Every structure is written in C-alpha cells, then in structure tokens.
C-alpha cells in the first residue's frame, strides 16, 4: 500500500507527503521521514514507528 497516495489530512483534505522530522525522546533526538500535511503540518506516525523506534532508543539508553 502506498500511504502517500491514500492518506489525506482530516483538516485540509489534501494528500500527506513524506517530510523529514526531528523527534526528541528521553533526552535524545533522531530524524525520520514521516507523512505530514503540506498545508497545515499535521503529522501521521504509523504504529511501527511509534513502537519500534521508541523501543530502540530506550534500548540504546539502557546499554549506556
């Protein structure tokens, strides 16, 4: 499934586009490309990113 062509912003009714974003979590920062509305900036974070990447950051912090 090509999410870029299927997800629309609820506010603006335009297709979301992949854009770089910087996330901060537990005092660390990382960049990731996510879907955002080009009009209002609303973001879409898929479940695998929310669970997988955050768990990876936590594991890296525990290892230090």
N, C-alpha and C positions, 0 to 999 in steps of 0.2 A: 504494500500500500504506500503510495506517495502522499505523505501527510501534507506536504506543501500545497498540493492541489486540492486537498479535501478539508482542511481546517480553515474556518473563517472566524474572524473576530466577532464576538457577540455584540460589541459596542458599535463597530463601524461597518460590519458586513463586507469586509474585504478579506482576501486570502492572506494568511500569515506567511511570512518569509523567514528563512534561516538567517539569523544575525548573531554576531559574537556578543557574549555577555560575560561579565566577571561576577562570580559568586564568592561570598565570604561565609565561611562555616567553621566554627570552633577556632576562630582566630587565624584561619588560613584562607588564602584566596586561590581560585583556579578559574580558568577561562573555558568556556564551552559554547558551541554554536547551538542556539535554541530557536524555536519558532516565535516570532514576535509580529505584532501588527505594525505595518509600516506607517500607519496613520496615528494611532494613539500610544503605541509602545507596549500594549498588554502582551504578556508572555504566556507561553504554553510549556509546561515542564512535564514531560512524559514520566510515568511511574518508574520505568527502569533507570532513568537519570536520578530521580529523587531518592530511590532506594540504593541503587548500585554505586553511584559516585560518592554519595554521602558516606556510605559504609566504608568505601576505600579510603576516604580522608580520615575517618575515625581510626581505621586500622593503622594508617601511617603515623598518626599521632601516638597511638599506643606503643608502636615499635620504637619510638624515640625515648 
